[in-house]
Amino acid sequence: MDTTVLSRAKINLVLDVIGKRDDGYHEVDMVMQKIDLYDEVFLKKIDQGIVLETSSKYLPVDSRNIAYQAAQLMRERFNIESGIYIHI
């Protein structure tokens, strides 16, 4: 099944890093505000792997991209053998 979702943008009005977790990520305190900008994210099931494309030349399309990382984590955690095509 093909799906397009909107990934809403936000602005961090305040962002304080308050510590580092054991997994390398940081603990943060923040005040966020949603804004009326968004990315359109198109998702499609494929036979295998993760294929990520973007209309922006500035976004990485490999494991440096958080959408790629999320897809990889979901496939591993839920033992999903099929793949996913993502276009942002």
C-alpha positions in Angstrom: 0.0 0.0 0.0 1.4 3.4 -1.0 0.9 6.2 1.5 1.8 9.9 1.7 2.0 11.6 5.1 2.8 15.1 6.2 5.7 15.6 8.5 5.0 18.9 10.3 7.9 21.3 11.1 8.6 22.9 14.4 10.8 25.6 15.8 12.7 25.2 19.0 12.2 28.5 20.9 14.4 27.2 23.8 16.7 24.2 23.7 19.0 23.2 26.6 21.1 20.1 26.5 21.0 18.8 30.1 23.0 15.5 29.8 24.1 12.7 27.6 22.5 9.2 27.6 24.3 5.9 27.5 23.2 5.4 23.9 24.9 8.6 22.8 21.8 10.7 22.4 21.3 13.8 24.6 18.7 14.6 27.2 17.2 18.0 26.4 14.7 20.5 27.8 12.9 22.4 25.1 10.0 24.7 24.2 8.7 24.0 20.7 6.2 25.7 18.5 4.6 23.9 15.5 4.5 25.9 12.3 2.6 25.6 9.0 5.5 24.1 7.0 5.9 20.4 6.4 7.6 17.7 4.3 5.6 15.3 2.2 6.8 11.8 2.9 5.8 9.1 0.4 6.1 5.5 1.6 5.9 2.3 -0.5 6.5 -1.3 0.4 9.2 -3.0 -1.7 10.7 -6.4 -1.8 13.8 -5.7 0.3 16.1 -3.1 1.8 15.6 0.6 2.4 15.6 3.0 -0.5 15.5 6.7 0.4 15.2 9.5 -2.1 14.7 13.2 -1.6 14.1 16.3 -3.7 16.7 18.1 -1.6 20.4 17.7 -2.5 21.3 18.6 1.1 19.6 15.6 2.7 21.6 12.4 3.1 19.9 9.3 1.7 21.7 6.7 3.7 21.9 5.8 7.4 22.8 9.4 8.4 19.1 10.3 7.7 16.8 9.9 10.6 14.0 8.6 8.4 16.3 5.8 7.2 17.3 5.1 10.8 13.7 4.8 11.8 12.9 2.4 9.0 15.9 0.3 9.8 15.0 0.2 13.5 11.4 -0.8 12.7 12.5 -3.6 10.4 14.9 -4.9 13.0 12.6 -4.6 16.0 9.6 -6.2 14.4 11.5 -8.7 12.2 10.1 -7.2 9.0 11.7 -8.9 5.9 10.1 -6.7 3.2 11.7 -3.4 2.4 10.5 0.2 2.2 10.9 3.0 -0.4 10.8 6.5 1.2 10.6 9.8 -0.8 10.9 13.0 1.2 
